[in-house]
Amino acid sequence: MTPLAYLGAALAEIAGCFAFWAWLRLDKSPWWVAPGIASLCLFAWLLTLVDAEHAGRTYAAYGGVYIVAAIAWLWLAEGAKPDRWDLIGAAVCLAGTAIILFGPRGGQSV
């Protein structure tokens, strides 16, 4: 469930933020804001479905997924092909996500 929740959250967050971008930067109708707000609410709800003990860890791990989704949006929705630095950065972020999600937890702190 966690991968689907993260993927859905990323799509909902990007769509919600894009709605505001379209209104304020692309001179679209203010009516774009209503679905944007709904999408951002969906994003927040989807993150609550992630099976994690702490919200902060859930949000931190989500960051890498969001970055990869944003690079995909750049390419698929905006037509700008990611360069190697985009792809390397996204891979590093996903590695960080994996460390946060799957790192051993033995009760030790830093």
N, CA, C and O atoms as a GROMACS GRO file, in nm:
protein
  440
    1MET      N    1   0.082  -0.121   0.000
    1MET     CA    2   0.000   0.000   0.000
    1MET      C    3   0.086   0.127   0.000
    1MET      O    4   0.049   0.227  -0.062
    2THR      N    5   0.200   0.124   0.068
    2THR     CA    6   0.285   0.242   0.078
    2THR      C    7   0.328   0.296  -0.059
    2THR      O    8   0.316   0.416  -0.081
    3PRO      N    9   0.378   0.213  -0.151
    3PRO     CA   10   0.417   0.270  -0.281
    3PRO      C   11   0.300   0.337  -0.354
    3PRO      O   12   0.318   0.443  -0.415
    4LEU      N   13   0.183   0.277  -0.348
    4LEU     CA   14   0.067   0.338  -0.415
    4LEU      C   15   0.024   0.468  -0.346
    4LEU      O   16  -0.013   0.565  -0.412
    5ALA      N   17   0.030   0.469  -0.214
    5ALA     CA   18  -0.005   0.591  -0.141
    5ALA      C   19   0.093   0.703  -0.176
    5ALA      O   20   0.053   0.817  -0.198
    6TYR      N   21   0.222   0.670  -0.180
    6TYR     CA   22   0.322   0.772  -0.216
    6TYR      C   23   0.304   0.820  -0.360
    6TYR      O   24   0.311   0.940  -0.387
    7LEU      N   25   0.280   0.729  -0.451
    7LEU     CA   26   0.261   0.769  -0.591
    7LEU      C   27   0.136   0.855  -0.607
    7LEU      O   28   0.139   0.958  -0.674
    8GLY      N   29   0.026   0.813  -0.546
    8GLY     CA   30  -0.096   0.893  -0.551
    8GLY      C   31  -0.078   1.029  -0.488
    8GLY      O   32  -0.127   1.130  -0.539
    9ALA      N   33  -0.008   1.033  -0.374
    9ALA     CA   34   0.017   1.160  -0.306
    9ALA      C   35   0.099   1.253  -0.394
    9ALA      O   36   0.071   1.372  -0.403
   10ALA      N   37   0.201   1.199  -0.460
   10ALA     CA   38   0.285   1.281  -0.546
   10ALA      C   39   0.205   1.339  -0.663
   10ALA      O   40   0.216   1.458  -0.694
   11LEU      N   41   0.124   1.256  -0.726
   11LEU     CA   42   0.042   1.305  -0.837
   11LEU      C   43  -0.058   1.411  -0.790
   11LEU      O   44  -0.079   1.512  -0.857
   12ALA      N   45  -0.120   1.386  -0.675
   12ALA     CA   46  -0.217   1.482  -0.622
   12ALA      C   47  -0.150   1.614  -0.584
   12ALA      O   48  -0.205   1.721  -0.608
   13GLU      N   49  -0.032   1.605  -0.523
   13GLU     CA   50   0.037   1.729  -0.484
   13GLU      C   51   0.081   1.809  -0.606
   13GLU      O   52   0.063   1.931  -0.610
   14ILE      N   53   0.138   1.742  -0.703
   14ILE     CA   54   0.183   1.812  -0.823
   14ILE      C   55   0.064   1.874  -0.896
   14ILE      O   56   0.071   1.988  -0.941
   15ALA      N   57  -0.045   1.800  -0.909
   15ALA     CA   58  -0.164   1.854  -0.976
   15ALA      C   59  -0.220   1.974  -0.900
   15ALA      O   60  -0.258   2.074  -0.960
   16GLY      N   61  -0.224   1.964  -0.767
   16GLY     CA   62  -0.275   2.075  -0.687
   16GLY      C   63  -0.188   2.199  -0.699
   16GLY      O   64  -0.238   2.310  -0.714
   17CYS      N   65  -0.058   2.179  -0.691
   17CYS     CA   66   0.033   2.293  -0.704
   17CYS      C   67   0.030   2.350  -0.845
   17CYS      O   68   0.038   2.472  -0.863
   18PHE      N   69   0.018   2.263  -0.944
   18PHE     CA   70   0.012   2.312  -1.082
   18PHE      C   71  -0.113   2.397  -1.105
   18PHE      O   72  -0.110   2.493  -1.182
   19ALA      N   73  -0.223   2.362  -1.039
   19ALA     CA   74  -0.345   2.442  -1.053
   19ALA      C   75  -0.320   2.586  -1.010
   19ALA      O   76  -0.365   2.680  -1.076
   20PHE      N   77  -0.248   2.604  -0.900
   20PHE     CA   78  -0.214   2.739  -0.855
   20PHE      C   79  -0.116   2.805  -0.952
   20PHE      O   80  -0.128   2.924  -0.981
   21TRP      N   81  -0.019   2.728  -1.001
   21TRP     CA   82   0.078   2.779  -1.099
   21TRP      C   83   0.004   2.827  -1.224
   21TRP      O   84   0.033   2.934  -1.277
   22ALA      N   85  -0.090   2.746  -1.271
   22ALA     CA   86  -0.166   2.783  -1.391
   22ALA      C   87  -0.243   2.913  -1.370
   22ALA      O   88  -0.246   2.999  -1.458
   23TRP      N   89  -0.305   2.927  -1.253
   23TRP     CA   90  -0.382   3.048  -1.224
   23TRP      C   91  -0.291   3.169  -1.214
   23TRP      O   92  -0.318   3.273  -1.275
   24LEU      N   93  -0.183   3.158  -1.137
   24LEU     CA   94  -0.100   3.275  -1.108
   24LEU      C   95   0.009   3.303  -1.210
   24LEU      O   96   0.050   3.418  -1.227
   25ARG      N   97   0.057   3.201  -1.279
   25ARG     CA   98   0.168   3.221  -1.372
   25ARG      C   99   0.128   3.207  -1.518
   25ARG      O  100   0.195   3.262  -1.606
   26LEU      N  101   0.021   3.133  -1.544
   26LEU     CA  102  -0.021   3.111  -1.682
   26LEU      C  103  -0.150   3.185  -1.715
   26LEU      O  104  -0.208   3.164  -1.822
   27ASP      N  105  -0.195   3.270  -1.624
   27ASP     CA  106  -0.314   3.352  -1.643
   27ASP      C  107  -0.440   3.271  -1.672
   27ASP      O  108  -0.526   3.313  -1.750
   28LYS      N  109  -0.451   3.154  -1.609
   28LYS     CA  110  -0.573   3.074  -1.620
   28LYS      C  111  -0.677   3.130  -1.524
   28LYS      O  112  -0.646   3.213  -1.438
   29SER      N  113  -0.799   3.086  -1.539
   29SER     CA  114  -0.910   3.130  -1.455
   29SER      C  115  -0.885   3.098  -1.308
   29SER      O  116  -0.824   2.996  -1.276
   30PRO      N  117  -0.933   3.184  -1.217
   30PRO     CA  118  -0.924   3.152  -1.074
   30PRO      C  119  -0.997   3.023  -1.038
   30PRO      O  120  -0.974   2.966  -0.931
   31TRP      N  121  -1.084   2.976  -1.125
   31TRP     CA  122  -1.155   2.851  -1.100
   31TRP      C  123  -1.061   2.731  -1.095
   31TRP      O  124  -1.098   2.625  -1.046
   32TRP      N  125  -0.940   2.746  -1.146
   32TRP     CA  126  -0.840   2.640  -1.136
   32TRP      C  127  -0.805   2.610  -0.991
   32TRP      O  128  -0.758   2.501  -0.959
   33VAL      N  129  -0.826   2.707  -0.903
   33VAL     CA  130  -0.788   2.690  -0.763
   33VAL      C  131  -0.875   2.584  -0.692
   33VAL      O  132  -0.824   2.509  -0.609
   34ALA      N  133  -1.002   2.577  -0.725
   34ALA     CA  134  -1.092   2.482  -0.656
   34ALA      C  135  -1.046   2.337  -0.671
   34ALA      O  136  -1.033   2.268  -0.570
   35PRO      N  137  -1.020   2.288  -0.793
   35PRO     CA  138  -0.969   2.150  -0.801
   35PRO      C  139  -0.828   2.138  -0.743
   35PRO      O  140  -0.789   2.031  -0.696
   36GLY      N  141  -0.754   2.248  -0.746
   36GLY     CA  142  -0.620   2.246  -0.686
   36GLY      C  143  -0.627   2.221  -0.536
   36GLY      O  144  -0.549   2.143  -0.482
   37ILE      N  145  -0.719   2.288  -0.470
   37ILE     CA  146  -0.737   2.268  -0.325
   37ILE      C  147  -0.783   2.125  -0.297
   37ILE      O  148  -0.734   2.061  -0.204
   38ALA      N  149  -0.876   2.076  -0.375
   38ALA     CA  150  -0.924   1.938  -0.356
   38ALA      C  151  -0.809   1.839  -0.375
   38ALA      O  152  -0.798   1.742  -0.301
   39SER      N  153  -0.727   1.863  -0.474
   39SER     CA  154  -0.613   1.776  -0.499
   39SER      C  155  -0.513   1.778  -0.384
   39SER      O  156  -0.458   1.675  -0.347
   40LEU      N  157  -0.489   1.896  -0.328
   40LEU     CA  158  -0.397   1.905  -0.215
   40LEU      C  159  -0.454   1.838  -0.090
   40LEU      O  160  -0.379   1.782  -0.011
   41CYS      N  161  -0.586   1.842  -0.073
   41CYS     CA  162  -0.649   1.768   0.038
   41CYS      C  163  -0.634   1.617   0.017
   41CYS      O  164  -0.607   1.544   0.111
   42LEU      N  165  -0.650   1.572  -0.107
   42LEU     CA  166  -0.630   1.431  -0.139
   42LEU      C  167  -0.486   1.390  -0.109
   42LEU      O  168  -0.462   1.283  -0.053
   43PHE      N  169  -0.392   1.474  -0.146
   43PHE     CA  170  -0.250   1.450  -0.118
   43PHE      C  171  -0.228   1.426   0.032
   43PHE      O  172  -0.164   1.328   0.070
   44ALA      N  173  -0.280   1.515   0.115
   44ALA     CA  174  -0.261   1.502   0.259
   44ALA      C  175  -0.324   1.374   0.312
   44ALA      O  176  -0.265   1.306   0.396
   45TRP      N  177  -0.443   1.341   0.264
   45TRP     CA  178  -0.511   1.220   0.309
   45TRP      C  179  -0.432   1.095   0.269
   45TRP      O  180  -0.418   1.003   0.349
   46LEU      N  181  -0.382   1.093   0.146
   46LEU     CA  182  -0.307   0.976   0.099
   46LEU      C  183  -0.184   0.950   0.184
   46LEU      O  184  -0.149   0.834   0.208
   47LEU      N  185  -0.118   1.054   0.231
   47LEU     CA  186   0.000   1.033   0.316
   47LEU      C  187  -0.036   0.967   0.449
   47LEU      O  188   0.048   0.902   0.511
   48THR      N  189  -0.161   0.985   0.493
   48THR     CA  190  -0.201   0.920   0.619
   48THR      C  191  -0.217   0.769   0.601
   48THR      O  192  -0.225   0.696   0.700
   49LEU      N  193  -0.222   0.721   0.478
   49LEU     CA  194  -0.236   0.578   0.452
   49LEU      C  195  -0.104   0.501   0.458
   49LEU      O  196  -0.102   0.378   0.458
   50VAL      N  197   0.007   0.574   0.463
   50VAL     CA  198   0.138   0.509   0.468
   50VAL      C  199   0.156   0.444   0.604
   50VAL      O  200   0.129   0.505   0.708
   51ASP      N  201   0.202   0.319   0.601
   51ASP     CA  202   0.221   0.244   0.724
   51ASP      C  203   0.355   0.283   0.786
   51ASP      O  204   0.459   0.225   0.755
   52ALA      N  205   0.351   0.381   0.874
   52ALA     CA  206   0.471   0.427   0.944
   52ALA      C  207   0.431   0.474   1.083
   52ALA      O  208   0.319   0.519   1.107
   53GLU      N  209   0.524   0.461   1.174
   53GLU     CA  210   0.497   0.497   1.312
   53GLU      C  211   0.498   0.649   1.334
   53GLU      O  212   0.428   0.700   1.421
   54HIS      N  213   0.577   0.719   1.255
   54HIS     CA  214   0.594   0.863   1.276
   54HIS      C  215   0.566   0.942   1.148
   54HIS      O  216   0.612   0.904   1.040
   55ALA      N  217   0.492   1.048   1.161
   55ALA     CA  218   0.458   1.132   1.046
   55ALA      C  219   0.583   1.191   0.981
   55ALA      O  220   0.593   1.193   0.858
   56GLY      N  221   0.676   1.237   1.060
   56GLY     CA  222   0.796   1.299   1.005
   56GLY      C  223   0.874   1.206   0.915
   56GLY      O  224   0.925   1.248   0.811
   57ARG      N  225   0.884   1.078   0.954
   57ARG     CA  226   0.954   0.980   0.871
   57ARG      C  227   0.876   0.957   0.742
   57ARG      O  228   0.936   0.944   0.635
   58THR      N  229   0.745   0.952   0.751
   58THR     CA  230   0.662   0.936   0.632
   58THR      C  231   0.685   1.051   0.535
   58THR      O  232   0.704   1.028   0.415
   59TYR      N  233   0.685   1.174   0.586
   59TYR     CA  234   0.702   1.291   0.500
   59TYR      C  235   0.843   1.296   0.442
   59TYR      O  236   0.861   1.331   0.325
   60ALA      N  237   0.943   1.260   0.523
   60ALA     CA  238   1.080   1.264   0.474
   60ALA      C  239   1.100   1.163   0.361
   60ALA      O  240   1.161   1.196   0.258
   61ALA      N  241   1.050   1.043   0.379
   61ALA     CA  242   1.064   0.941   0.275
   61ALA      C  243   0.986   0.981   0.150
   61ALA      O  244   1.030   0.954   0.038
   62TYR      N  245   0.872   1.044   0.168
   62TYR     CA  246   0.790   1.088   0.055
   62TYR      C  247   0.865   1.188  -0.033
   62TYR      O  248   0.842   1.193  -0.154
   63GLY      N  249   0.953   1.265   0.026
   63GLY     CA  250   1.024   1.368  -0.050
   63GLY      C  251   1.092   1.315  -0.175
   63GLY      O  252   1.085   1.378  -0.281
   64GLY      N  253   1.157   1.200  -0.164
   64GLY     CA  254   1.224   1.142  -0.281
   64GLY      C  255   1.126   1.100  -0.389
   64GLY      O  256   1.154   1.118  -0.508
   65VAL      N  257   1.013   1.046  -0.348
   65VAL     CA  258   0.910   1.006  -0.444
   65VAL      C  259   0.856   1.130  -0.515
   65VAL      O  260   0.835   1.129  -0.636
   66TYR      N  261   0.833   1.236  -0.439
   66TYR     CA  262   0.784   1.361  -0.498
   66TYR      C  263   0.881   1.414  -0.603
   66TYR      O  264   0.839   1.458  -0.711
   67ILE      N  265   1.009   1.411  -0.572
   67ILE     CA  266   1.108   1.463  -0.666
   67ILE      C  267   1.108   1.385  -0.796
   67ILE      O  268   1.113   1.444  -0.904
   68VAL      N  269   1.101   1.253  -0.787
   68VAL     CA  270   1.095   1.170  -0.909
   68VAL      C  271   0.967   1.201  -0.987
   68VAL      O  272   0.970   1.212  -1.109
   69ALA      N  273   0.855   1.216  -0.917
   69ALA     CA  274   0.728   1.248  -0.985
   69ALA      C  275   0.735   1.386  -1.050
   69ALA      O  276   0.681   1.406  -1.159
   70ALA      N  277   0.801   1.481  -0.985
   70ALA     CA  278   0.814   1.615  -1.043
   70ALA      C  279   0.900   1.612  -1.170
   70ALA      O  280   0.871   1.684  -1.265
   71ILE      N  281   1.005   1.530  -1.170
   71ILE     CA  282   1.088   1.517  -1.291
   71ILE      C  283   1.005   1.452  -1.403
   71ILE      O  284   1.016   1.491  -1.519
   72ALA      N  285   0.923   1.354  -1.367
   72ALA     CA  286   0.834   1.292  -1.467
   72ALA      C  287   0.734   1.394  -1.521
   72ALA      O  288   0.707   1.397  -1.641
   73TRP      N  289   0.680   1.478  -1.433
   73TRP     CA  290   0.587   1.584  -1.475
   73TRP      C  291   0.656   1.680  -1.571
   73TRP      O  292   0.600   1.717  -1.674
   74LEU      N  293   0.779   1.718  -1.538
   74LEU     CA  294   0.858   1.806  -1.624
   74LEU      C  295   0.863   1.751  -1.766
   74LEU      O  296   0.846   1.824  -1.863
   75TRP      N  297   0.885   1.621  -1.777
   75TRP     CA  298   0.900   1.557  -1.906
   75TRP      C  299   0.765   1.532  -1.974
   75TRP      O  300   0.746   1.570  -2.090
   76LEU      N  301   0.672   1.469  -1.903
   76LEU     CA  302   0.547   1.426  -1.965
   76LEU      C  303   0.444   1.538  -1.982
   76LEU      O  304   0.375   1.542  -2.083
   77ALA      N  305   0.434   1.627  -1.885
   77ALA     CA  306   0.331   1.732  -1.891
   77ALA      C  307   0.384   1.861  -1.952
   77ALA      O  308   0.310   1.934  -2.019
   78GLU      N  309   0.512   1.890  -1.928
   78GLU     CA  310   0.566   2.017  -1.977
   78GLU      C  311   0.653   2.002  -2.101
   78GLU      O  312   0.691   2.102  -2.163
   79GLY      N  313   0.684   1.879  -2.137
   79GLY     CA  314   0.760   1.856  -2.260
   79GLY      C  315   0.907   1.890  -2.252
   79GLY      O  316   0.972   1.902  -2.356
   80ALA      N  317   0.962   1.908  -2.132
   80ALA     CA  318   1.104   1.938  -2.116
   80ALA      C  319   1.176   1.810  -2.073
   80ALA      O  320   1.152   1.758  -1.964
   81LYS      N  321   1.261   1.759  -2.158
   81LYS     CA  322   1.331   1.634  -2.130
   81LYS      C  323   1.430   1.655  -2.015
   81LYS      O  324   1.512   1.747  -2.019
   82PRO      N  325   1.422   1.570  -1.913
   82PRO     CA  326   1.518   1.582  -1.802
   82PRO      C  327   1.660   1.558  -1.851
   82PRO      O  328   1.684   1.475  -1.938
   83ASP      N  329   1.755   1.632  -1.793
   83ASP     CA  330   1.894   1.608  -1.829
   83ASP      C  331   1.956   1.510  -1.730
   83ASP      O  332   1.890   1.465  -1.636
   84ARG      N  333   2.081   1.478  -1.750
   84ARG     CA  334   2.144   1.378  -1.664
   84ARG      C  335   2.149   1.421  -1.519
   84ARG      O  336   2.145   1.336  -1.430
   85TRP      N  337   2.158   1.551  -1.493
   85TRP     CA  338   2.164   1.599  -1.354
   85TRP      C  339   2.028   1.584  -1.287
   85TRP      O  340   2.021   1.554  -1.168
   86ASP      N  341   1.921   1.604  -1.362
   86ASP     CA  342   1.787   1.577  -1.308
   86ASP      C  343   1.775   1.430  -1.268
   86ASP      O  344   1.727   1.398  -1.160
   87LEU      N  345   1.821   1.342  -1.356
   87LEU     CA  346   1.808   1.198  -1.333
   87LEU      C  347   1.898   1.151  -1.219
   87LEU      O  348   1.858   1.069  -1.136
   88ILE      N  349   2.020   1.202  -1.214
   88ILE     CA  350   2.112   1.166  -1.105
   88ILE      C  351   2.055   1.215  -0.972
   88ILE      O  352   2.055   1.142  -0.873
   89GLY      N  353   2.007   1.338  -0.970
   89GLY     CA  354   1.949   1.393  -0.847
   89GLY      C  355   1.828   1.313  -0.801
   89GLY      O  356   1.812   1.287  -0.682
   90ALA      N  357   1.743   1.274  -0.896
   90ALA     CA  358   1.626   1.195  -0.861
   90ALA      C  359   1.667   1.059  -0.806
   90ALA      O  360   1.606   1.010  -0.710
   91ALA      N  361   1.769   0.997  -0.865
   91ALA     CA  362   1.816   0.867  -0.816
   91ALA      C  363   1.873   0.879  -0.674
   91ALA      O  364   1.848   0.792  -0.590
   92VAL      N  365   1.947   0.985  -0.647
   92VAL     CA  366   2.000   1.007  -0.513
   92VAL      C  367   1.885   1.023  -0.413
   92VAL      O  368   1.890   0.969  -0.302
   93CYS      N  369   1.783   1.097  -0.452
   93CYS     CA  370   1.668   1.117  -0.364
   93CYS      C  371   1.594   0.986  -0.337
   93CYS      O  372   1.553   0.960  -0.223
   94LEU      N  373   1.578   0.902  -0.439
   94LEU     CA  374   1.514   0.772  -0.418
   94LEU      C  375   1.598   0.683  -0.328
   94LEU      O  376   1.544   0.606  -0.248
   95ALA      N  377   1.730   0.692  -0.340
   95ALA     CA  378   1.816   0.616  -0.249
   95ALA      C  379   1.793   0.663  -0.105
   95ALA      O  380   1.787   0.581  -0.014
   96GLY      N  381   1.779   0.793  -0.085
   96GLY     CA  382   1.749   0.846   0.047
   96GLY      C  383   1.615   0.797   0.098
   96GLY      O  384   1.601   0.764   0.216
   97THR      N  385   1.517   0.793   0.011
   97THR     CA  386   1.385   0.740   0.048
   97THR      C  387   1.397   0.596   0.096
   97THR      O  388   1.339   0.559   0.198
   98ALA      N  389   1.472   0.513   0.022
   98ALA     CA  390   1.488   0.372   0.059
   98ALA      C  391   1.559   0.359   0.194
   98ALA      O  392   1.522   0.274   0.276
   99ILE      N  393   1.659   0.441   0.217
   99ILE     CA  394   1.730   0.436   0.346
   99ILE      C  395   1.636   0.471   0.459
   99ILE      O  396   1.635   0.404   0.563
  100ILE      N  397   1.556   0.574   0.442
  100ILE     CA  398   1.462   0.615   0.547
  100ILE      C  399   1.357   0.508   0.572
  100ILE      O  400   1.326   0.476   0.686
  101LEU      N  401   1.301   0.452   0.464
  101LEU     CA  402   1.193   0.354   0.480
  101LEU      C  403   1.242   0.218   0.528
  101LEU      O  404   1.176   0.155   0.610
  102PHE      N  405   1.355   0.173   0.478
  102PHE     CA  406   1.395   0.035   0.502
  102PHE      C  407   1.517   0.019   0.592
  102PHE      O  408   1.560  -0.093   0.618
  103GLY      N  409   1.572   0.130   0.641
  103GLY     CA  410   1.686   0.121   0.731
  103GLY      C  411   1.647   0.049   0.861
  103GLY      O  412   1.534   0.063   0.909
  104PRO      N  413   1.740  -0.028   0.916
  104PRO     CA  414   1.708  -0.101   1.040
  104PRO      C  415   1.682  -0.004   1.155
  104PRO      O  416   1.750   0.098   1.170
  105ARG      N  417   1.585  -0.036   1.233
  105ARG     CA  418   1.550   0.045   1.349
  105ARG      C  419   1.572  -0.040   1.473
  105ARG      O  420   1.494  -0.132   1.501
  106GLY      N  421   1.676  -0.010   1.546
  106GLY     CA  422   1.706  -0.088   1.665
  106GLY      C  423   1.688  -0.010   1.793
  106GLY      O  424   1.740  -0.049   1.898
  107GLY      N  425   1.616   0.099   1.785
  107GLY     CA  426   1.595   0.180   1.904
  107GLY      C  427   1.709   0.276   1.931
  107GLY      O  428   1.703   0.355   2.025
  108GLN      N  429   1.814   0.271   1.849
  108GLN     CA  430   1.927   0.361   1.867
  108GLN      C  431   1.899   0.491   1.795
  108GLN      O  432   1.840   0.493   1.687
  109SER      N  433   1.942   0.600   1.855
  109SER     CA  434   1.932   0.728   1.786
  109SER      C  435   2.069   0.766   1.736
  109SER      O  436   2.167   0.696   1.761
  110VAL      N  437   2.075   0.877   1.667
  110VAL     CA  438   2.200   0.922   1.606
  110VAL      C  439   2.308   0.941   1.707
  110VAL      O  440   2.420   0.978   1.671
   0.00000   0.00000   0.00000
